[in-house]
Amino acid sequence: MTVPMHHAGDQLVRQIQAQSAYDDVKKSAGVAFALWFFLGMLGAHRFYIGHKGVGIAMLLTFGGFGFWALIDAFFIPGAVREVNASKKRSIFAQFGMPVLTA
């Protein structure tokens, strides 16, 4: 069975719209690391990736007296990947599109 050309075009448009919407909200590991480096003791990187509760806890404890902030350096890449994957699934679902993984 062949897909009508207008249907394939509609899917392509939705794919592009979904990707554009995702690109507008995805988080950058580079920005997260910069925030961690300069304001990690205050939890700025946690606020940036959307972990507000943990960010508040870090703010109140001054980054777990520095230890928590230091340990976070190893978890930033995974946290950013996780947040971005969640955002992508949500946005693509809104457009009725499957998430294509590499």
C-alpha positions as CSV (number, residue, x, y, z in Angstrom):
1,M,0.0,0.0,0.0
2,T,1.4,3.4,-0.9
3,V,0.9,6.5,1.2
4,P,-0.8,9.4,-0.6
5,M,1.6,12.2,-1.3
6,H,-0.4,14.8,0.6
7,H,-0.4,12.5,3.7
8,A,3.4,12.0,3.5
9,G,3.8,15.8,3.2
10,D,1.6,16.4,6.2
11,Q,3.7,14.0,8.2
12,L,6.9,15.8,7.2
13,V,5.4,19.1,8.2
14,R,4.4,17.7,11.6
15,Q,7.9,16.2,12.0
16,I,9.5,19.6,11.3
17,Q,7.1,21.4,13.6
18,A,7.8,18.9,16.4
19,Q,11.5,19.1,16.0
20,S,11.4,22.9,15.9
21,A,9.3,23.0,19.1
22,Y,11.7,20.6,20.8
23,D,14.8,22.6,19.7
24,D,13.2,25.7,21.3
25,V,13.0,24.0,24.8
26,K,15.9,21.5,24.9
27,K,18.6,22.1,27.5
28,S,22.3,22.3,26.8
29,A,24.9,20.4,28.8
30,G,27.3,23.2,28.1
31,V,25.1,25.8,29.7
32,A,24.4,23.4,32.6
33,F,28.2,23.0,33.1
34,A,28.8,26.8,33.0
35,L,26.0,27.3,35.6
36,W,27.5,24.5,37.7
37,F,31.0,26.0,37.5
38,F,30.0,29.6,38.4
39,L,26.9,29.0,40.6
40,G,26.9,25.3,41.4
41,M,27.0,25.9,45.2
42,L,23.6,27.7,44.7
43,G,22.1,24.9,42.6
44,A,21.7,27.1,39.5
45,H,22.3,24.1,37.2
46,R,19.5,22.2,38.9
47,F,17.1,25.1,38.4
48,Y,18.2,25.3,34.7
49,I,17.4,21.6,34.0
50,G,14.1,21.9,35.8
51,H,14.9,20.1,39.1
52,K,13.6,23.0,41.2
53,G,13.2,21.0,44.4
54,V,16.8,19.8,44.4
55,G,17.8,23.3,43.4
56,I,16.1,24.8,46.5
57,A,17.8,22.2,48.7
58,M,21.2,23.0,47.2
59,L,20.5,26.7,47.7
60,L,19.6,26.2,51.3
61,T,22.5,24.0,52.1
62,F,25.0,25.9,49.9
63,G,25.4,22.9,47.6
64,G,25.5,20.4,50.4
65,F,28.4,22.3,51.9
66,G,30.1,21.9,48.5
67,F,30.1,18.1,48.3
68,W,26.8,17.8,46.6
69,A,27.8,20.5,44.0
70,L,31.1,18.7,43.3
71,I,29.4,15.3,42.8
72,D,26.8,16.9,40.5
73,A,29.6,17.5,37.9
74,F,29.5,13.8,37.1
75,F,25.7,13.7,36.8
76,I,25.0,16.7,34.6
77,P,25.4,15.0,31.2
78,G,22.9,12.2,32.2
79,A,20.5,14.6,33.8
80,V,20.4,16.8,30.7
81,R,19.9,13.7,28.4
82,E,17.1,12.5,30.6
83,V,15.3,15.9,30.7
84,N,15.7,16.4,26.9
85,A,14.5,12.8,26.2
86,S,11.4,13.5,28.3
87,K,10.7,16.8,26.6
88,K,11.1,15.3,23.2
89,R,8.7,12.4,23.9
90,S,6.1,14.9,25.2
91,I,6.4,17.3,22.3
92,F,6.4,14.7,19.6
93,A,3.4,13.0,21.2
94,Q,1.5,16.4,21.0
95,F,2.2,16.4,17.3
96,G,1.2,12.7,16.9
97,M,4.7,11.7,15.9
98,P,6.9,8.9,17.0
99,V,10.3,9.8,18.5
100,L,13.0,8.6,16.2
101,T,16.2,7.5,18.0
102,A,19.6,7.3,16.5
